[in-house]
């Protein structure tokens, strides 16, 4: 190992070649060139193989990163892929959109020592692309539930990352799975909320096709509570898993009249995914407009960079904290700046005047950061009398997402939720207040990363399998308790 690894002293940190900003902002293609094998192996060889792998502990999925980096460095690419895929149902998705600078790469030991992290995400994506190209990925191995036994069926509401991960794990156990989703394609925010320049939609479609080939049934354009009742869904399946995610936009706090003028981030991003610039609804396009985006997370960066690619006249981002306090990936902010976006920090909209026909004037209040609270987050206060004005043709709010009122949408008052609308579910068994109904992903933990949704989906599938394999009389007691 010593001969192959520990090359960080000789080889510097190197990402795949990046396309020039002026070129990439003219299309929706990925910003990086594909990683070549020699470079992937050389970068993997930089791993220090430390005794306590902080990269692994910082990964929500607990991926065995040092193991598959060593295999990749030795040229054993198929083994490296299988090691990566053993804990991660979608390695190439995580390699594309995980904020590695905040997770695995940010905790890399050689990053902390000043040598620059191993480019884990790029290598992870490279391995999976090699696997699909060479036929190593293969179909989902469908398990046999039991000789002479009827395979149970599970209905999953929501075809986002948590739902897709759970579907694969359940099929591996031989469980029949039907996924219900309100949109016309599967993937959730991976399909509609994350732009193609960050995550190629062909990768999502490939994962969906792989699940379909394994026997997973997809019911698209099916809004539970409207097109099919929740009660009917429960009657149709042996269990139900809710993985709807959170889609309700968090509103700006600057008056009802002001909020009417604001376009929610997801509306803007979904419109862009459905139709590129030149779509019929000009209200949802940034083409030729002065655009102002409010927010500092990854969704805000998606809006900023999408507007630039729609040939906006200018794009400005307002954030109420300083740069260091931005919740999004610093890499995404840097990409946005390279592509021409301008950032203004410590400003929060106090009022928005005007309309879409005449244009808007956004009045932003200067913000002062105070001491940190008990959680270490610095508190804020508006500075009296200090305002700054911004002119815009389109104002986009990207302040995050909240849960929809699922008990009302599903007409199921027995489904218990927290005060903020998240479904209450067990931390280990993912069980809700309703017998045979489980929940996982953002609808339980709140808006978060795709990698956390994958983890939750995997673990929920394990809990559901345990429930289904429990003694029939035990399950019957559970069912009667909810009758």
C-alpha positions in Angstrom: 0.0 0.0 0.0 2.8 2.4 0.9 4.1 2.3 -2.7 0.7 3.2 -4.2 -0.8 5.5 -1.6 0.3 8.6 0.4 1.2 10.5 -2.8 -0.3 13.8 -1.6 3.3 15.0 -0.9 4.1 14.7 -4.7 0.7 15.2 -6.4 -1.3 18.3 -5.8 -5.1 18.4 -5.5 -6.7 18.5 -8.9 -10.3 18.6 -10.0 -11.5 17.6 -13.5 -10.9 20.3 -16.0 -13.5 23.1 -15.7 -15.1 24.7 -18.8 -14.6 28.5 -19.1 -17.3 30.5 -17.4 -18.2 32.5 -20.5 -18.7 29.2 -22.4 -20.6 27.2 -19.7 -23.1 30.0 -18.9 -24.3 29.8 -22.5 -25.7 26.3 -22.0 -27.0 23.9 -19.3 -24.3 21.3 -19.7 -22.0 20.2 -16.8 -19.2 22.6 -15.9 -16.5 19.9 -15.6 -15.0 17.8 -18.3 -15.1 14.0 -17.7 -12.3 12.7 -15.4 -9.9 10.5 -17.2 -8.7 7.2 -15.7 -5.0 8.2 -15.2 -6.1 11.4 -13.3 -8.6 9.5 -11.2 -6.1 6.9 -10.2 -3.4 9.6 -9.4 -5.9 11.6 -7.3 -7.0 8.5 -5.4 -3.4 7.7 -4.7 -3.1 10.9 -2.7 -5.2 9.3 0.1 -3.3 9.0 3.3 -5.2 5.9 4.4 -5.4 7.4 7.9 -6.3 5.1 10.8 -9.4 7.2 11.7 -11.0 8.2 8.4 -12.8 11.4 9.1 -14.0 11.5 5.5 -16.0 8.4 6.2 -17.4 9.7 9.5 -18.4 12.9 7.8 -20.4 11.0 5.1 -24.0 10.5 6.1 -24.0 7.1 4.3 -20.8 6.0 6.1 -19.1 5.2 2.8 -15.9 3.2 3.0 -14.0 5.9 1.2 -10.4 5.0 2.0 -11.0 1.4 0.9 -12.3 2.3 -2.6 -9.8 5.0 -3.0 -7.0 2.5 -2.5 -8.6 0.1 -4.9 -9.0 2.9 -7.5 -5.4 3.9 -7.1 -4.3 0.3 -7.7 -6.3 0.2 -10.9 -8.9 -2.2 -9.5 -11.8 -0.1 -10.7 -14.5 -2.7 -10.7 -13.7 -3.6 -7.1 -13.6 0.1 -6.2 -17.0 0.6 -7.7 -18.5 -2.3 -5.9 -17.1 -1.0 -2.6 -18.6 2.4 -3.3 -22.0 1.0 -4.3 -22.2 -1.3 -1.3 -23.2 1.6 0.9 -24.4 4.1 -1.6 -27.4 3.4 -3.9 -26.5 6.3 -6.2 -22.7 7.1 -6.0 -22.7 9.2 -9.2 -25.5 11.3 -7.9 -23.6 12.0 -4.7 -20.4 12.6 -6.7 -22.3 15.2 -8.7 -24.2 17.2 -6.1 -23.0 16.4 -2.6 -21.3 19.4 -1.0 -18.1 17.5 -0.6 -16.4 20.7 0.7 -18.6 20.5 3.8 -18.7 16.7 4.1 -16.1 14.1 3.1 -13.5 16.4 1.4 -13.9 19.1 4.1 -12.9 16.6 6.7 -10.1 15.0 4.8 -7.0 14.8 7.0 -4.6 16.0 4.3 -7.0 18.9 3.7 -6.5 19.9 7.3 -2.8 19.5 7.0 -2.7 22.0 4.1 -2.1 19.6 1.2 -5.6 19.8 -0.3 -8.3 17.2 0.0 -8.5 14.1 -2.1 -11.1 14.9 -4.8 -13.5 12.2 -3.5 -16.6 13.3 -5.3 -15.0 13.4 -8.8 -13.5 9.9 -8.3 -16.8 8.6 -7.0 -18.6 9.8 -10.1 -15.8 8.5 -12.4 -16.1 5.0 -10.9 -19.8 4.8 -11.4 -19.6 6.0 -15.0 -17.0 3.4 -15.7 -19.2 0.8 -14.1 -22.2 1.6 -16.3 -20.0 1.9 -19.4 -18.4 -1.5 -18.8 -21.5 -3.3 -17.6 -20.4 -3.7 -14.0 -23.4 -1.9 -12.5 -25.9 -4.5 -13.7 -29.6 -4.7 -12.8 -30.9 -4.5 -9.3 -30.6 -8.0 -7.8 -34.2 -8.9 -6.9 -34.5 -11.1 -3.9 -36.8 -14.0 -3.3 -39.2 -13.2 -0.4 -39.7 -16.8 0.4 -40.6 -20.0 -1.3 -44.3 -20.5 -1.6 -45.0 -17.1 0.1 -46.7 -14.2 -1.5 -44.3 -11.2 -1.8 -45.7 -8.3 0.2 -46.3 -5.0 -1.5 -45.3 -1.5 -0.4 -46.6 1.8 -1.7 -44.2 4.7 -1.7 -45.5 8.2 -1.9 -42.9 10.4 -3.5 -40.3 9.4 -6.1 -37.4 11.6 -4.8 -34.1 10.3 -3.6 -35.5 8.8 -0.3 -38.3 7.0 -2.2 -36.0 5.7 -4.9 -33.4 4.4 -2.4 -36.1 2.7 -0.4 -37.5 1.1 -3.6 -34.2 -0.4 -4.5 -33.5 -1.8 -1.0 -37.0 -3.3 -0.8 -36.7 -4.9 -4.3 -33.4 -6.5 -3.1 -35.5 -8.2 -0.4 -38.1 -9.4 -2.9 -40.8 -6.8 -1.9 -43.1 -5.6 -4.6 -42.9 -1.8 -4.8 -45.2 0.9 -6.4 -44.0 4.5 -6.4 -46.6 7.2 -6.6 -45.6 10.7 -7.6 -47.5 13.9 -8.5 -45.0 14.9 -11.3 -44.7 13.5 -14.8 -41.2 12.1 -14.2 -39.5 10.5 -11.2 -36.6 11.9 -9.3 -38.2 14.6 -7.1 -36.0 17.7 -6.7 -33.2 15.7 -8.6 -35.4 15.9 -11.7 -36.9 19.3 -11.3 -35.2 21.3 -8.6 -31.5 20.8 -9.4 -30.4 22.2 -12.7 -28.8 20.1 -15.4 -25.4 21.8 -15.1 -25.1 20.4 -11.6 -26.8 17.0 -12.2 -27.3 15.6 -15.6 -30.9 14.4 -15.9 -29.7 11.4 -17.8 -28.2 10.1 -14.6 -31.5 10.3 -12.8 -33.4 8.7 -15.7 -30.8 5.9 -15.8 -31.5 5.1 -12.1 -35.2 5.2 -12.7 -34.9 2.9 -15.7 -32.8 0.5 -13.6 -35.6 0.3 -10.9 -38.3 -0.2 -13.6 -36.3 -3.1 -15.0 -36.3 -4.6 -11.5 -40.1 -4.6 -11.4 -40.7 -1.3 -9.5 -44.0 0.2 -10.7 -44.2 3.9 -11.2 -47.4 5.9 -11.1 -46.6 9.3 -12.4 -49.0 12.3 -12.4 -50.7 10.7 -9.4 -51.3 13.1 -6.6 -52.2 11.2 -3.5 -55.3 12.8 -1.9 -56.6 13.9 -5.3 -56.1 11.2 -7.9 -56.1 8.4 -5.3 -57.1 8.5 -1.7 -54.6 7.7 1.1 -57.1 5.2 2.5 -57.2 3.4 -0.8 -53.4 3.3 -0.9 -53.3 1.7 2.5 -55.9 -0.9 1.5 -54.0 -1.7 -1.6 -50.6 -2.4 0.0 -49.2 -4.2 3.0 -47.5 -1.0 4.1 -47.0 2.6 2.9 -43.8 4.8 3.0 -44.2 8.5 2.8 -41.2 10.2 1.2 -42.8 13.3 -0.3 -40.0 15.7 0.7 -40.8 19.4 1.4 -42.0 21.6 -1.4 -43.8 24.5 0.2 -41.7 27.7 -0.2 -40.8 29.6 2.9 -42.2 33.1 2.5 -40.3 36.4 2.7 -41.1 38.4 5.8 -41.8 41.8 4.2 -45.5 42.2 4.0 -48.3 40.4 2.0 -48.3 42.9 -0.9 -44.5 42.5 -1.3 -44.7 38.7 -1.2 -47.3 38.7 -4.0 -44.6 40.0 -6.3 -42.0 37.3 -5.5 -41.5 34.2 -7.6 -40.8 31.1 -5.5 -37.5 29.4 -6.3 -39.0 26.0 -7.1 -41.5 27.5 -9.6 -38.6 29.1 -11.4 -36.5 26.0 -11.4 -39.3 23.6 -12.4 -40.2 25.9 -15.3 -36.6 26.0 -16.5 -36.4 22.1 -16.3 -39.6 21.7 -18.3 -38.7 24.2 -21.0 -35.5 26.0 -21.7 -35.4 29.8 -22.4 -38.1 30.8 -24.9 -40.9 29.0 -23.0 -44.4 30.3 -23.5 -44.7 31.7 -19.9 -42.4 34.7 -20.0 -43.2 35.4 -16.3 -41.1 32.4 -15.3 -38.1 33.2 -17.5 -35.1 35.4 -16.7 -34.3 36.1 -20.3 -33.3 39.8 -20.8 -34.3 40.7 -17.2 -32.6 42.2 -14.2 -32.9 39.4 -11.6 -32.6 39.6 -7.9 -32.4 36.4 -5.9 -33.0 36.4 -2.1 -31.2 33.6 -0.2 -27.8 32.1 0.5 -28.3 28.3 0.2 -27.7 25.9 -2.7 -31.2 26.5 -4.1 -30.4 30.2 -4.3 -27.2 29.4 -6.2 -29.3 27.1 -8.5 -31.6 30.1 -9.3 -28.7 32.5 -9.7 -26.8 30.3 -12.1 -30.0 29.3 -14.0 -30.9 32.9 -14.5 -27.4 33.6 -15.9 -27.9 30.7 -18.4 -31.3 32.1 -19.4 -29.4 35.2 -20.6 -30.5 37.5 -17.8 -29.3 41.1 -18.2 -27.8 41.0 -14.7 -28.2 38.7 -11.6 -27.8 40.0 -8.1 -28.1 37.8 -4.9 -29.0 39.3 -1.5 -28.2 37.4 1.7 -28.9 38.6 5.2 -25.7 37.2 6.7 -22.1 37.5 5.7 -20.3 35.2 3.2 -19.0 33.0 6.0 -22.6 32.5 7.3 -23.9 31.2 4.0 -25.5 27.8 4.4 -24.8 26.7 0.8 -21.6 25.3 -0.7 -18.7 27.8 -1.1 -17.9 26.0 -4.3 -21.3 26.9 -5.7 -20.9 30.5 -4.7 -17.6 30.6 -6.4 -19.0 29.2 -9.6 -21.8 31.8 -9.6 -19.3 34.6 -9.2 -17.2 33.2 -12.0 -20.3 33.2 -14.2 -21.1 36.8 -13.5 -23.4 37.0 -10.5 -23.0 39.8 -7.9 -23.5 39.2 -4.2 -24.6 41.7 -1.5 -24.3 40.5 2.1 -25.9 41.7 5.3 -29.0 42.9 3.6 -32.6 41.7 4.0 -35.6 42.8 1.9 -37.9 45.1 4.0 -40.4 45.9 1.2 -40.9 45.3 -2.5 -42.6 48.0 -4.6 -43.8 47.9 -8.2 -45.0 45.1 -10.4 -43.8 42.8 -13.2 -44.9 45.1 -15.9 -43.2 48.3 -14.6 -40.4 46.6 -12.6 -39.7 46.4 -8.9 -37.8 48.3 -6.3 -36.5 46.2 -3.6 -35.8 48.1 -0.4 -33.3 46.1 1.7 -32.5 46.8 5.3 -28.9 46.7 6.5 -28.3 43.8 9.0 -25.9 43.8 12.0 -24.6 40.5 13.3 -24.7 40.0 17.0 -23.2 37.4 19.4 -23.7 33.7 18.8 -26.7 31.9 20.3 -26.5 28.6 22.2 -26.2 26.7 18.9 -23.2 28.8 17.8 -25.2 30.7 15.1 -24.8 34.4 15.2 -28.0 36.4 15.9 -29.0 39.3 13.7 -30.7 42.7 14.1 -31.7 45.3 11.4 -29.8 48.5 11.5 -32.4 51.3 12.0 -32.6 53.8 9.1 -30.0 52.0 6.9 -31.5 50.9 3.6 -30.3 50.1 0.1 -32.5 50.0 -3.0 -32.3 47.6 -5.9 -34.1 47.7 -9.2 -35.2 44.3 -10.7 -37.6 42.9 -13.3 -37.8 39.6 -11.5 -37.5 38.8 -7.8 -36.9 35.2 -6.8 -37.3 34.0 -3.2 -35.0 31.1 -2.3 -35.3 30.9 1.5 -35.8 27.1 1.7 -38.8 24.8 1.9 -41.4 23.7 4.5 -43.7 20.7 4.7 -47.1 20.8 3.1 -50.1 20.0 5.4 -50.1 16.2 4.6 -52.9 15.3 7.1 -55.2 17.7 5.2 -54.0 16.7 1.8 -54.3 13.0 2.6 -57.6 13.5 4.5 -56.0 11.6 7.3 -56.1 13.5 10.7 -54.6 10.5 12.4 -51.2 11.2 10.8 -49.3 13.0 13.5 -47.0 15.8 12.7 -44.7 18.2 14.5 -45.6 21.8 14.9 -43.8 22.8 11.8 -45.6 20.2 9.7 -42.9 17.5 9.6 -44.3 13.9 10.0 -43.5 12.4 13.4 -41.7 9.1 12.8 -39.4 6.8 14.9 -35.7 7.5 14.6 -35.0 3.8 14.0 -38.3 2.1 12.9 -39.5 5.1 10.8 -43.0 4.2 12.0 -45.6 7.0 12.1 -48.7 7.3 14.2 -50.6 5.1 11.7 -50.1 1.3 11.7 -48.2 0.1 8.7 -47.4 3.6 7.6 -43.8 4.8 7.6 -42.0 8.1 6.7 -38.5 9.1 5.8 -36.4 11.8 4.2 -37.0 15.5 4.3 -40.7 15.2 5.3 -39.3 13.8 8.6 -36.0 15.6 9.1 -36.8 18.9 7.3 -35.2 20.3 4.1 -31.8 18.7 3.8 -29.3 17.2 1.4 -29.9 14.4 -1.1 -27.3 12.2 0.6 -29.3 12.4 3.9 -32.5 11.4 2.0 -30.6 8.4 0.5 -29.5 7.3 3.9 -33.1 7.7 5.3 -34.6 5.8 2.4 -32.1 2.9 2.9 -32.7 2.6 6.6 -36.5 2.9 6.2 -36.4 0.0 3.8 -34.6 -2.1 6.4 -37.2 -1.1 9.1 -40.1 -1.9 6.7 -38.6 -5.3 5.8 -38.3 -6.1 9.5 -41.9 -5.1 10.0 -43.0 -7.3 7.0 -41.0 -10.3 8.2 -42.3 -10.1 11.8 -44.7 -12.8 12.9 -48.1 -12.4 11.2 -49.8 -12.4 14.6 -47.6 -9.5 15.7 -48.5 -7.5 12.6 -52.1 -8.3 13.1 -52.0 -6.8 16.6 -50.5 -3.6 15.1 -53.2 -3.5 12.5 -56.0 -3.9 15.1 -54.5 -1.2 17.2 -55.0 1.3 14.4 -58.5 0.0 13.4 
